Amino acid sequence: MAYFNDVKRRSEAGIAKDCMATYSQSQGRSQGMTDVEVAYALSAPFSAGVDTVRRSLNDYFGAADSVNGVYRRRQ
């Protein structure tokens, strides 16, 4: 919430550049969403991307570890 509140503070001061966060804050208020709901909605795509990368790396290293010599050649 720290970054979300920072954008909110900058937006109220008139120094925030237009971005996804400023747009979502204004649209969220008009839709009746709380700040916490808007913050979760903004962070969902990023957490999904991080999880996809984590799973891909986990599968790669798991497969490389299960085949003799593959992991050692990649080091």
C-alpha positions in Angstrom: 0.0 0.0 0.0 3.0 2.3 0.4 3.4 2.8 -3.4 -0.3 3.1 -3.9 -0.5 5.8 -1.2 2.5 7.6 -2.7 0.7 7.8 -6.1 -2.4 9.0 -4.3 -0.4 11.7 -2.5 1.3 12.8 -5.7 -2.0 12.8 -7.6 -3.6 15.0 -4.9 -0.7 17.4 -5.1 -1.0 17.5 -8.9 2.5 16.2 -9.7 1.6 12.6 -10.6 2.0 11.6 -14.2 -0.8 9.7 -15.9 -0.3 6.0 -15.4 -2.3 2.9 -14.7 -2.3 3.6 -10.9 -3.7 7.2 -11.2 -6.4 6.0 -13.7 -7.3 3.0 -11.5 -7.6 5.2 -8.4 -10.0 7.6 -10.1 -12.0 4.9 -11.8 -12.1 2.8 -8.6 -13.6 5.6 -6.6 -16.3 6.2 -9.2 -17.1 2.5 -9.1 -17.4 2.4 -5.3 -14.2 0.4 -4.7 -12.0 1.0 -1.6 -8.3 1.8 -1.9 -7.4 -1.7 -0.8 -9.6 -3.3 -3.5 -8.0 -1.1 -6.2 -4.5 -1.9 -4.9 -5.3 -5.7 -5.1 -6.7 -5.2 -8.6 -3.6 -3.4 -9.7 -1.2 -6.0 -8.3 -2.9 -9.1 -9.6 -1.4 -9.1 -13.1 2.1 -8.7 -11.7 1.8 -11.4 -9.1 0.5 -13.7 -11.9 3.6 -13.0 -14.0 6.0 -13.6 -11.1 4.3 -16.9 -10.3 4.5 -18.1 -13.9 8.3 -17.4 -14.0 8.8 -19.1 -10.7 7.0 -22.2 -11.9 8.9 -22.3 -15.2 12.2 -22.0 -13.4 11.2 -24.7 -11.0 10.3 -27.1 -13.8 13.5 -26.3 -15.7 15.8 -26.9 -12.7 13.7 -30.0 -11.6 14.1 -31.5 -15.1 17.8 -30.6 -15.4 18.5 -32.1 -12.0 16.7 -35.4 -12.8 18.9 -36.0 -16.0 22.5 -36.8 -15.3 25.0 -34.3 -16.5 22.5 -31.7 -17.8 22.7 -29.5 -14.7 26.5 -29.7 -14.6 26.8 -28.7 -18.2 24.6 -25.6 -17.6 26.7 -24.4 -14.8 
